[in-house]
Amino acid sequence: MEREFEGRTASVLGGSSGIGLATARLLAERGANVAVVGHADDTLVVAKQFTDDGHPRSP
C-alpha cells in the first residue's frame, strides 16, 4: 500500500467508531500520524491499538 500521507498529521473527529474509525485506520495505514477524537472511552481503545505503521499492536 502506498504511504502517501507519510510525515503528515491528521485529526479525525468522531474516530471512536464507524466511518471515523475506518478513516483513522486508513490514514494510519498510509503513513499519517493520527490524532483520534471521540467521546466513547471504550471504543477509543480500539483506535489506540494501531502503531505508526498502521498495523494493530499485539495485546
C-alpha positions in Angstrom: 0.0 0.0 0.0 1.2 3.5 -0.8 2.4 5.7 2.1 1.2 9.0 0.5 0.5 10.5 4.0 4.0 9.8 5.4 5.1 12.6 7.6 1.7 14.3 7.8 -0.6 14.6 10.8 -4.4 14.1 10.6 -7.1 14.8 13.2 -10.1 12.6 13.0 -13.2 13.8 14.9 -15.7 11.1 15.8 -13.0 8.5 15.4 -14.1 6.1 18.1 -16.4 4.1 15.7 -17.9 3.8 12.3 -16.6 5.9 9.4 -14.4 8.0 11.7 -12.6 4.9 13.0 -12.3 3.5 9.4 -10.8 6.8 8.3 -8.3 6.9 11.1 -7.2 3.3 10.3 -6.8 4.1 6.6 -4.8 7.2 7.3 -2.5 5.3 9.7 -2.0 2.5 7.2 -1.0 5.1 4.6 1.6 6.7 6.9 -0.1 9.6 8.7 0.3 10.3 12.4 -3.4 10.3 13.5 -5.0 12.1 16.4 -8.4 10.5 17.1 -11.1 12.4 19.0 -14.2 10.7 20.2 -16.5 10.5 23.3 -16.7 6.8 23.9 -13.7 5.7 26.0 -14.2 2.0 25.4 -14.1 2.3 21.7 -11.3 4.8 21.6 -9.1 2.0 23.0 -9.6 0.2 19.6 -8.2 3.3 17.7 -5.3 3.4 20.1 -4.2 -0.1 19.2 -2.5 1.0 16.0 1.2 1.6 15.7 2.9 4.2 13.5 2.9 1.8 10.6 -0.9 1.4 10.7 -0.9 -2.2 11.9 -2.5 -3.4 15.1 -0.3 -3.9 18.0 -0.2 -7.2 19.9 -2.1 -7.1 23.2 
